[in-house]
Structures are given as structure tokens and as C-alpha cells.
Amino acid sequence: MNGDPLVSLGGAIVGVFGLPLWALSFLRKRRVSKFVEEFPSAIDVIVRGVREGLPVADCFRIVANEAPEPVRSEFRQIV
């Protein structure tokens, strides 16, 4: 270390606050990206179900039970 307490304090602040915020931001972007990738197929399931005469709530339940994450957990909250 260079012995400067201000530099050490600044590094500690960045380490304590900056790193967790960066990690949360990274995880959030990854989850949103997966959701956007899988959402069209969930909408397709809903549209097909409604065309076949199923109630929308049943279509939501199908998506909530069979879709991959994170779409599944979001539709479970809706149901």
C-alpha cells in the first residue's frame, strides 16, 4: 500500500458499494435478456390457447407451469 488513507478509504467505498451494485446490475440485465428471449413463445402459447377456445386464465396457467425461467416465475405471480 502507498499509505495514503484517503486512497484506501476510496477503494473500500468502491469495493463495498460499487461491486455489489455492479453485480446486481449484471444479474438484472441477464434476467431481462432471458425474459425478452422467451416472452414471444409465451405469447404464442396464449394466442393459440385463446384461438382454441381456452380462457385466458388457463393459458396463463399453462405458461406459468411449462415455460422456462424467468417467464415462468413472472406468470406465476400473475396467476
C-alpha atoms as an extended CHARMM CRD file, in Angstrom:
* protein
*
        79  EXT
         1         1  MET       CA              0.0000000000        0.0000000000        0.0000000000  PROA      1               0.0000000000
         2         2  ASN       CA              1.0970000000        3.5410000000       -0.5280000000  PROA      2               0.0000000000
         3         3  GLY       CA             -0.0080000000        4.6140000000        2.9470000000  PROA      3               0.0000000000
         4         4  ASP       CA             -2.4940000000        7.2660000000        1.8590000000  PROA      4               0.0000000000
         5         5  PRO       CA             -5.6140000000        6.7520000000        3.9830000000  PROA      5               0.0000000000
         6         6  LEU       CA             -7.8370000000        8.6890000000        1.5410000000  PROA      6               0.0000000000
         7         7  VAL       CA             -6.9600000000        6.3040000000       -1.2820000000  PROA      7               0.0000000000
         8         8  SER       CA             -7.5880000000        3.3300000000        0.9760000000  PROA      8               0.0000000000
         9         9  LEU       CA            -10.9290000000        4.7820000000        2.0780000000  PROA      9               0.0000000000
        10        10  GLY       CA            -11.9420000000        5.4430000000       -1.5300000000  PROA      10              0.0000000000
        11        11  GLY       CA            -11.0130000000        1.8990000000       -2.5260000000  PROA      11              0.0000000000
        12        12  ALA       CA            -13.0000000000        0.4940000000        0.3900000000  PROA      12              0.0000000000
        13        13  ILE       CA            -16.0710000000        2.5380000000       -0.5410000000  PROA      13              0.0000000000
        14        14  VAL       CA            -15.8750000000        1.4060000000       -4.1570000000  PROA      14              0.0000000000
        15        15  GLY       CA            -15.4220000000       -2.1940000000       -3.0330000000  PROA      15              0.0000000000
        16        16  VAL       CA            -18.2750000000       -2.1100000000       -0.5300000000  PROA      16              0.0000000000
        17        17  PHE       CA            -20.8280000000       -0.2600000000       -2.6560000000  PROA      17              0.0000000000
        18        18  GLY       CA            -19.6680000000       -0.3980000000       -6.2600000000  PROA      18              0.0000000000
        19        19  LEU       CA            -19.0300000000       -4.1030000000       -6.6640000000  PROA      19              0.0000000000
        20        20  PRO       CA            -22.4200000000       -5.3060000000       -5.3200000000  PROA      20              0.0000000000
        21        21  LEU       CA            -24.2630000000       -2.7110000000       -7.4140000000  PROA      21              0.0000000000
        22        22  TRP       CA            -22.3760000000       -3.8150000000      -10.4980000000  PROA      22              0.0000000000
        23        23  ALA       CA            -23.1470000000       -7.4850000000       -9.7580000000  PROA      23              0.0000000000
        24        24  LEU       CA            -26.8640000000       -6.7570000000       -9.2660000000  PROA      24              0.0000000000
        25        25  SER       CA            -26.9450000000       -4.7370000000      -12.4700000000  PROA      25              0.0000000000
        26        26  PHE       CA            -25.2820000000       -7.5840000000      -14.3650000000  PROA      26              0.0000000000
        27        27  LEU       CA            -27.7250000000      -10.1750000000      -12.9910000000  PROA      27              0.0000000000
        28        28  ARG       CA            -30.7100000000       -7.9350000000      -13.7540000000  PROA      28              0.0000000000
        29        29  LYS       CA            -29.6210000000       -7.4080000000      -17.3600000000  PROA      29              0.0000000000
        30        30  ARG       CA            -29.1030000000      -11.1350000000      -17.8110000000  PROA      30              0.0000000000
        31        31  ARG       CA            -32.5870000000      -11.9490000000      -16.4090000000  PROA      31              0.0000000000
        32        32  VAL       CA            -34.2630000000       -9.3020000000      -18.5750000000  PROA      32              0.0000000000
        33        33  SER       CA            -32.4350000000      -10.6160000000      -21.6240000000  PROA      33              0.0000000000
        34        34  LYS       CA            -33.6270000000      -14.1780000000      -20.9430000000  PROA      34              0.0000000000
        35        35  PHE       CA            -37.1700000000      -12.9180000000      -20.3680000000  PROA      35              0.0000000000
        36        36  VAL       CA            -37.2150000000      -10.9770000000      -23.6370000000  PROA      36              0.0000000000
        37        37  GLU       CA            -35.9020000000      -14.0580000000      -25.4370000000  PROA      37              0.0000000000
        38        38  GLU       CA            -38.6080000000      -16.3930000000      -24.0670000000  PROA      38              0.0000000000
        39        39  PHE       CA            -41.5680000000      -13.9780000000      -23.9100000000  PROA      39              0.0000000000
        40        40  PRO       CA            -42.6380000000      -14.3400000000      -27.5860000000  PROA      40              0.0000000000
        41        41  SER       CA            -43.1380000000      -18.0860000000      -27.1610000000  PROA      41              0.0000000000
        42        42  ALA       CA            -45.2500000000      -17.4560000000      -24.0510000000  PROA      42              0.0000000000
        43        43  ILE       CA            -47.4150000000      -15.0210000000      -26.0010000000  PROA      43              0.0000000000
        44        44  ASP       CA            -47.6890000000      -17.6180000000      -28.7680000000  PROA      44              0.0000000000
        45        45  VAL       CA            -48.9850000000      -20.1940000000      -26.2690000000  PROA      45              0.0000000000
        46        46  ILE       CA            -51.5710000000      -17.7000000000      -25.0260000000  PROA      46              0.0000000000
        47        47  VAL       CA            -52.7060000000      -16.7570000000      -28.5380000000  PROA      47              0.0000000000
        48        48  ARG       CA            -53.0080000000      -20.3990000000      -29.6100000000  PROA      48              0.0000000000
        49        49  GLY       CA            -54.9590000000      -21.2520000000      -26.4850000000  PROA      49              0.0000000000
        50        50  VAL       CA            -57.4040000000      -18.3840000000      -26.9490000000  PROA      50              0.0000000000
        51        51  ARG       CA            -57.9070000000      -19.3620000000      -30.6000000000  PROA      51              0.0000000000
        52        52  GLU       CA            -58.7330000000      -22.8960000000      -29.4780000000  PROA      52              0.0000000000
        53        53  GLY       CA            -61.3130000000      -21.5630000000      -27.0230000000  PROA      53              0.0000000000
        54        54  LEU       CA            -59.4150000000      -21.7600000000      -23.7310000000  PROA      54              0.0000000000
        55        55  PRO       CA            -59.9430000000      -18.9860000000      -21.1970000000  PROA      55              0.0000000000
        56        56  VAL       CA            -57.0520000000      -16.5380000000      -20.8780000000  PROA      56              0.0000000000
        57        57  ALA       CA            -56.5400000000      -17.5270000000      -17.2330000000  PROA      57              0.0000000000
        58        58  ASP       CA            -55.9890000000      -21.1560000000      -18.2870000000  PROA      58              0.0000000000
        59        59  CYS       CA            -53.4840000000      -20.0280000000      -20.9020000000  PROA      59              0.0000000000
        60        60  PHE       CA            -51.6290000000      -18.0530000000      -18.2420000000  PROA      60              0.0000000000
        61        61  ARG       CA            -51.5680000000      -21.1580000000      -16.0230000000  PROA      61              0.0000000000
        62        62  ILE       CA            -50.1030000000      -23.2210000000      -18.8520000000  PROA      62              0.0000000000
        63        63  VAL       CA            -47.3310000000      -20.6750000000      -19.3400000000  PROA      63              0.0000000000
        64        64  ALA       CA            -46.7690000000      -20.4620000000      -15.5620000000  PROA      64              0.0000000000
        65        65  ASN       CA            -46.3140000000      -24.2370000000      -15.3670000000  PROA      65              0.0000000000
        66        66  GLU       CA            -44.4370000000      -25.0380000000      -18.5700000000  PROA      66              0.0000000000
        67        67  ALA       CA            -42.4070000000      -22.0200000000      -19.7040000000  PROA      67              0.0000000000
        68        68  PRO       CA            -38.7040000000      -21.7340000000      -18.8930000000  PROA      68              0.0000000000
        69        69  GLU       CA            -37.4650000000      -19.2980000000      -16.2830000000  PROA      69              0.0000000000
        70        70  PRO       CA            -37.7720000000      -16.2910000000      -15.8230000000  PROA      70              0.0000000000
        71        71  VAL       CA            -41.0540000000      -16.2310000000      -17.7800000000  PROA      71              0.0000000000
        72        72  ARG       CA            -42.4650000000      -18.9820000000      -15.5690000000  PROA      72              0.0000000000
        73        73  SER       CA            -41.9780000000      -17.0980000000      -12.3020000000  PROA      73              0.0000000000
        74        74  GLU       CA            -43.3940000000      -13.8690000000      -13.7140000000  PROA      74              0.0000000000
        75        75  PHE       CA            -46.5290000000      -15.6080000000      -14.9620000000  PROA      75              0.0000000000
        76        76  ARG       CA            -46.8680000000      -17.4060000000      -11.6250000000  PROA      76              0.0000000000
        77        77  GLN       CA            -47.0940000000      -14.0040000000       -9.9750000000  PROA      77              0.0000000000
        78        78  ILE       CA            -49.8510000000      -13.0520000000      -12.4060000000  PROA      78              0.0000000000
        79        79  VAL       CA            -51.7820000000      -16.2750000000      -11.7980000000  PROA      79              0.0000000000
